[in-house]
Structures are given as C-alpha cells and as structure tokens.
Amino acid sequence: MNSRLITRATVCTLAFLAVLVPAAIADKPGPGTNTGTGRVFLPNPVAELQNQNLTDQKDADYAELQPAYHIVTLTNLDGSGFLRGDWAEIVSETGNPAYSPTNTFEYNRSQDEFEQVMAYYWVTESQKYIQSLGFGTTLRPINMEPQDIRINQWGLDNSFSWDKKDLLRFGKGGVDDAEDAEVILHEYGHAIQDAQQTPHGFGFSIEARSIGEGFADYWAVTVSNMISPTPDAPCVADWDSVSYTTTVPHCLRRVDTNLHYPEDLNGRVHHDGQIWSRALWDIRQALGNGVADTIILEAQFDIPDPTMPELASRTV
C-alpha cells in the first residue's frame, strides 16, 4: 500500500469528520423450532491455527486443517431437512444441496455442502447477534428475514451482495469464498446496510460505497471476534486471501490501518473504506463490541448515500 501513514482514524476522527458537515422493515418470521449440527471453521483455519503456510491445495481436506473444524449447533432451521431457516435460506446453484432428515450437516471442505453450512451458520449467528443488541425489540429491526444466499462453483473468485435482488452470492477460485467466515460476514454487512434504507439499497457515490466497504470489513471482524476470538482480529479474511496475497500475515484488508480523511482518499472504494473501518474499530476498542455495534448500526438507518462526515455526525 502506497498511502501515507498519517493520524490514526479513531473515535476522535469521527468527531472531526462530523464538524465538516456545514429499511425497509420486514415482518419477523415465527421463531424456528428445529436445531441441528454442522461442521464449520471458526472463523477460518489461518486465523485460528495462526499458520500462514496453509494453502488451498484444490479443496483438499489435508491433515493440517483438521484442528480447524468445529461441530456447532445450527439454530432456527425450518425442519425441511435443507439449510433453510428464519434468517438464512441456502441455494446451491451448481453443487449438491445440503440435505439431512436428521439435520446433521457435517461435511468437510472437499464437499460442496461445506460452504453451504458455513453460510447458514455465520449469517444466522450474525442476525442473532444483531437481535441480541435490541434490534427488533426495543430498537428497529434490521434485515429480520430469511437472507437469500446462493453458493456456486462456476469458477469465479468473487462474492457480492446484490441489493436489487436482496441476495448474497459466494463464488470459488483459490479458497472457495464461503470457507472463510469473514467473507460471509463482509457480504452480510452490505445486506445489513441495504436493509436499513427506504427504499432498499445503500451507497451510490464513491464515498458512500467506501463507507459500505469499510463497514462490511468491520462487521466481518466484530462478529467473528465476538464468536471466535483470534490473535490478529483486525486482519480480514486471513484464509481466503492466502491465494492472492504474498505478504504475511495474509489479509484481504485490515481495519487498523493509519489512513486519514480526507488526505488519503484515492477514489478506490476498498482502499478508502479502510479509513472508515479503522474509525469503527477504534470505537469498538474504546467501548466494547456491544455498545459500539449498537451505536454504529443505529446510525445507519435511512441515510442511503452519505459522505463520511455526514455519517460521522450521526455516529458521534
């Protein structure tokens, strides 16, 4: 990265940004009564095992990865035997759909179904975390509906949230994207912001889209660190990024860079988003995840195309 290291983006950064300023709500489904088990990564092998030498090896389920698997409880299932529930609905577009009449979804990464289980578990837990903060009870609900999620094996190493269709799509190439919880949570972060706007959809300008990328990176690490803390929490998508990064530690991006607004803006949304994610991360470090995430989420309602100073004024 060629950007200068200037002043840290902290809570004070948001206050500074603020002085520069001269969801659709879905009905909540009934609570799911079915639970099951699934095998997942928490959040991914590189982050948990702290092994920067792990590689994809064409989806091989090799020995070094075995300690990274965990059996977890899958909640809110609808009882159909598929990965469908109150907060996530999985469709496999190119592989076998995960199915179990006993709700036992214990696959490994060499099987297409593994990524389906990952997506169901992490999106469901993310929504449950949002609700634990009071959203949907004392506060307005956020994306309280079954999130449409498509897993495909078309060979495209790209994942995205599509606001017009209200769906998340996860691809493959190198490490399959949905093998990394922080890629899943990043895309769900976009869905969260989209759902908080009326009409549905967040971010049209370069700066608003940068905020979107910054929040999505932040959401990835705040939720993964809350569920399964790891030593280098600010590193985003440690596992997915092993296939396309050469620096160690392997990170898609980080939420603790020293970029500053507006000097370090360069018009690239993923780069500029690191200004915003650092500010959010510093709020979390100062206040703890529960208080910080409540403040951050509440500030995002009905502000579809903000600048950083405008959203900062809402947040502080």
HUJOMO-V688359 format. One record per helix or strand of 2 or more residues. SS is the DSSP state (2 for helix, 1 for strand). FROM is the first residue (numbers start at 1). TO is the last residue. Records with the same first field share a line. If there is no record, write none. Layout:
# HUJOMO-V688359
SS: FROM-TO ; FROM-TO
This chain:
# HUJOMO-V688359
2: 11-18 ; 45-49 ; 63-68 ; 112-132 ; 177-179 ; 181-195 ; 206-227 ; 240-243 ; 269-287 ; 289-299 ; 308-315
1: 34-41 ; 69-77 ; 84-85 ; 88-92 ; 104-105 ; 147-151 ; 160-162 ; 167-170 ; 235-236 ; 253-254
